[in-house]
Every structure is written in C-alpha cells, then in structure tokens.
Amino acid sequence: METLGERNATQYVLYKHHLLKESQAESVLQVVDDITALHATSAGTPYLSLWARMKNFQRKHLDEEFYARRSLVRLEAMRGTLFIASLESAPMFYQATKMPESQLLK
C-alpha cells in the first residue's frame, strides 16, 4: 500500500474543501455538502466561508438557498455550536448530537 505524503494530503484537503483556485465551487449547496456544514455561530462566518470557496460568490447566493429555496437549515451541533447544513444532512446532525434522554429529565 502506497503512503500519501504530507504535501499530497494537504493538497487533497485544500482541493476537497474548495480552497484552491482550481477547485472553487459553483454553488452554495455543493460547498455545504462537500465540507459537511458551514460554521454559523457568528452571522458573517458562513458568508466569508463561501466567499473563500466559490467563484463569484455574492451574499444573495446564501440568502436564496437559506430563505427562498429553504434547502439549508441552521442547527446546533457539536459543542452547542451553530452550523448551516443541507436539509438532507440535518437529520444526521441531529441524531449525532442530540442530548441523551438521561440529561433531558434533569
């Protein structure tokens, strides 16, 4: 089995996360699904994240997906942090991070 060098591994992650010029995405949903979710605790963070990962990103692109098409949801996940995820992946986040029943009754 061939090992992946540190440089190649770094390049792969940068490419997969759309952080290289040649890997910039065309759509908000593509970015959200490829990086799992957008960090959204601060109001500006999702916009900056998309600006770094998309060709010709404009604020309206996220707003349209979130408010008009309703293809994205904001949810509390790991460590109580807010994220924006696709409607399709939201149930997975919920199941993975929901509070155990034993803590609900306290």
PyMOL commands that set and color helices and strands:
alter all, ss='L'
color gray80, all
select helices_A, chain A and resi 6-16+21-23+28-34+45-53+59-68+78-80+90-97+101-104
alter helices_A, ss='H'
color red, helices_A
select strands_A, chain A and resi 38-39+72-76+82-86
alter strands_A, ss='S'
color yellow, strands_A
deselect
rebuild
show_as cartoon
